[in-house]
Structures are given as C-alpha cells and as structure tokens.
Amino acid sequence: AIRSGRRIPEDLSVVTVQDTWAAAISNPPLTVVRMPMRRAGEIAAESLLERLSGKDSVDVVVDDPAPELVVRASTAPLSS
C-alpha cells in the first residue's frame, strides 16, 4: 500500500485472519479475525488419523471458541 501511495486506514482498510504477535506490533497494528487455530489443528489431526484408518472424510465447522474480530488501527469506519 505504501508503494502505491495509499494510506492505511485512510484509503484502504486491512484485515487479516489469525492473530499473531506481529499483527499487534506492525505499523499500523493490524485488525484481525482471531480464529480457534489450536482447535482447528486438533480436528485436522483427528481427521487425518480417521482417514488413514479407512473412515470417510467429513466436513467439520470449528466454531468453539467463536471467531473474534480484534479491531486495531489498520481499519477505518465505513465512509458514506
């Protein structure tokens, strides 16, 4: 964005998925959707083991804990 002359968040809001230490200390600090990545990893490992044992794959929605929006300085209110 900086190379193109765009300013964050005045011209462009930025939101990422998953909160990391770098998101909080970037310039500007990034707004993130904090996801239950540990639980997603556990489910992925369980699914892989089940698949390797011959069971069919199933879709799983990881929603506990629920995703959380962490608003930081990389987003601005919607302009009209």
C-alpha positions, -999 to 999 in steps of 0.1 A, spaced: 0 0 0 28 24 8 45 20 -25 12 27 -43 7 59 -23 -23 45 -4 -26 53 33 -38 27 58 -66 31 70 -75 64 54 -76 50 18 -75 12 24 -86 -9 54 -66 -41 61 -80 -71 80 -61 -104 83 -72 -139 95 -54 -151 127 -39 -130 154 -1 -132 157 24 -112 177 34 -94 145 -1 -82 138 -1 -62 171 33 -46 165 30 -39 128 27 -3 116 -2 2 117 -13 -26 141 -35 -49 120 -71 -56 126 -75 -94 128 -101 -122 130 -89 -143 158 -96 -179 149 -96 -211 171 -64 -224 153 -54 -248 181 -88 -265 179 -87 -265 141 -53 -282 142 -66 -308 167 -96 -316 144 -73 -317 113 -51 -343 131 -81 -363 142 -95 -363 107 -62 -374 92 -59 -403 116 -95 -413 108 -89 -411 71 -57 -432 74 -77 -459 92 -102 -461 63 -130 -439 75 -147 -414 52 -139 -377 54 -165 -354 70 -167 -317 70 -162 -301 104 -170 -265 113 -147 -252 140 -167 -226 159 -158 -231 196 -144 -208 206 -161 -185 182 -140 -163 159 -134 -129 173 -128 -96 155 -99 -77 171 -101 -41 158 -68 -22 156 -55 8 137 -55 -8 102 -92 -3 97 -114 28 95 -151 33 98 -171 28 67 -173 60 47 -205 71 30 
